Structure formats: structure tokens, C-alpha cells
Amino acid sequence: MKFKVLISLIVSAIFFVSVNAQETTDQDLLDRIKPVGKVHVAGAAPAAAAGPRTGKQIYDAACVACHTSGVLGAPKLQVAADWQPRLDEKGFDQVWKNAVNGINAMPAMGTCGDCSEDDIKVAIEYMIEGI
């Protein structure tokens, strides 16, 4: 008798789970995983959509920490003695690919978490400007 009750409970559970799984829609899943809230910092202006950034803007936001002082051998901003040997040996495209993929102590995309490969190119162009 106990065995029949146990089998009945198992069959009911399997049926219940399969019926609920079939009724789940994509929207149900999206509703379940949507963010619970948003962070707002008092006094901070909301981020405005902007057009493409300049090389200087990217440099100031993501590159300045290492490329101003030459941390761990990073070539310094607009210093020909740092940049020219790299450009002569590898060419601009390889220097750019190294920045995108990472090289030595520099991680891929530097420290720019929101940069595209084109942004990295623009930043390098700014850093070698005038050399």
C-alpha cells in the first residue's frame, strides 16, 4: 500500500513539473531575471548618450594611469623615444592589435572596459600624435 502511494506521489510530481515547464514563456523567463532595482548616486547627473569619443577622452579615462608615467614599460604619451621603436619594428597595425589583445603587463583593451577596437585605435593615434 505504501509503495502505491509513493508511486502515485512521484507520478503526480513529474506531471506537475512537466506541466509547469511547458507553460513557461520567454517573457516569463525575462521577468524572472530582470534587475531588481537601479543604483542612483545622489547629485550625479545621469549618463547622456554621446557620440564617438576623441582619442584624448579615451586616454584621459582609461590610459592615463600607465601611459603618463610609463608604468611597467608602457610607452609615454607623445614621447617619440618610447613609441617610434615599436612603430618601426611592428608597424601601427601590430601595435594596435597588441593593445586590443594585450601584451606584457597590458591587459586586452588596456583598462577600457567600454572601448571598441576602433576606440583603442583612436587612443593610440592620440598617444603617438606629433611624434
N, C-alpha and C positions, 0 to 999 in steps of 0.2 A: 504494500500500500504506500509506504513512504517513497519507494522507488518511482511509482507512478506520479506522485505529487511533485517530486524533484524533476522528472522529465517534463511534466506539464509546465513548471515554472521556467525551465530552460527554454522550451519552445516558445513560451509567451515572451520572454526577454528577447530572444532572437527576432521574433516578429515585430516587437515594439521598436527595436533598434533599426531594423531594416526599413520600417515604415517611416520613421523619423528621418533617416538618412536620405530617403527618396524625396522628401518634402523640402529639403534644404535647397535654397536657390543661391545663385551667385550673389544676389543682393543681401541675402541673409548672412552670408559669409563676410561680405564687405562691412555690413553693420556691426558684426561681432568684433572685427579687428580695427575699426576706426579709432582714431585717437580719442582719449577721454577728455582732454582739455588742451588749452594752449597756454604758453608762458607769455606773460606780459611784464616787461620791466618798466616800472613807473618812471615817467619822464623821457623814456626812449621813444624816438619817432619810429613809426612803422617803416619797414623797408619799402622803398619805392622801386618799381621796375625801372631799370636803367638800360641804356644801350650798351654797346660794346665798351669795354674798359680800355684805357690807354695803357701803354707799357709802364708808365710812371705809377699809375694807380695800382696795377698788379704788383709791381716791385715794392711799393710802399706798404701794401697789405700782406705780402707773402714772402718776399725775397730779401728784404732789408736786413733781417736779423743775421743772415750769414754773409750776404754779398757786400755789406758795408765794411765789415772788418776782416773778411777773408777767413771766416771760421773753417777749420779743417781743410784749408786749401781752396776754398771757394774763390773763384775769380771776382775781384772787386769791381764795383760799379764804374764803368767807363775808364778803366785802367788798362791801357793797351798792353803793358808788360804782362798782365795776367791773362788777357783774352787772346792776343794775337798768336801766341804759340799754339793754343788749342785750335784756333780757326785755321792756321796754316797746316797743322798736322791732320786734322779731321774734317775740316770744312764745316760750314754753317749747319748743313742738314744733319750731320752726325752729332754736333754739339746739341742741337735741338732734340734729336732722338734720345741722347743721353739724359737730357733734362726730363723728358717725358717718361722714360723707363727707369730712371735712377742710375746713379753712378757714384762709386766710392761711398762717401758718407751722405750724399744727397739722395733722399728717397724719391720714388717715382712722383712726378709732378711737383717736386720740391715740397713746400709746406702749403701749397694752394689746394685746398680741398674742393674748391668750386671752379677750378680752372679747366678750360678745354685745352686741347693740344694747340689750337690757334692762340689762346691766351698766353701759353708758355712761349710760343714763338714771338709774340709781341713784346713780352717781358725781356726776352734775350735781345731782341733788336734794340730795346731801350738801353739795356745794360752795355751794349757794345757801341752805342751811338757816339760818333765823333772820334773813334779810335783809328 
